[in-house]
Amino acid sequence: RLYPPVSSPAERQRYKAEFGSELRRYKELCADMDRVNERLAQLGQQLDLVPEDSAQYQVCTSSHLLGPLGFFPCSPEYQDKKQESKTLRNKLFHIKRMVSDYDKL
């Protein structure tokens, strides 16, 4: 509803500008989630090397190790970013399709 088919060159330009700004935000969100996933993979590798009942295992599973990442995949912050990313992705595909359809005419 917010992005009906493009009907003029000015509207096409507005859609392209919107696409550019939303794409930047989408890339930021993806980078944040990639950092969390990479850190979790590293923690998983560390956990594979130590017994579950050891003190080192407990340290590896504590939240302070995520440090600057600031959120877990199960946290509300991560879930919000994940949902925003999904919404932006759909929006970007739609805008791109509207501009492409206009260009075909």
Stockholm file with secondary structure:
# STOCKHOLM 1.0

chainA/1-105         RLYPPVSSPAERQRYKAEFGSELRRYKELCADMDRVNERLAQLGQQLDLVPEDSAQYQVCTSSHLLGPLGFFPCSPEYQDKKQESKTLRNKLFHIKRMVSDYDKL
#=GR chainA/1-105 SS CCSCCCCSHHHHHHHHHHHHHHHHHHHHHHHHHHHHHHHHHHHHHHHHTSCTTSHHHHHHHSGGGGGGGCCCTTSHHHHHHHHHHHHHHHHHHHHHHHHHHHHHC
#=GC SS_cons         CCSCCCCSHHHHHHHHHHHHHHHHHHHHHHHHHHHHHHHHHHHHHHHHTSCTTSHHHHHHHSGGGGGGGCCCTTSHHHHHHHHHHHHHHHHHHHHHHHHHHHHHC
//
